[in-house]
Amino acid sequence: MLPLPGSRKDEEKSEVAVDPARFVREVRSEIAKVTWPSRRETLISTGLVLAMAAAIAIFFLVVDQVIGLGVRALFGTGF
């Protein structure tokens, strides 16, 4: 069911759209609630991401080489 014009929800929507100062206050309030990671946590997380990306790249390199060897042996081509 659609809300009637002039209903409470309709008024709330227009307040947000009309009052940019209220929006900025609410954004600042929400940002203050965020728990930001420390520098150490950020460096550890970054290191783990880079290590996992390298490990996955090496894994797929090995799998690709094994599959390539199998295909070359199966079809008798290759170097």
Helices and strands as residue ranges (DSSP letters): H 8-18, H 20-33, H 39-75
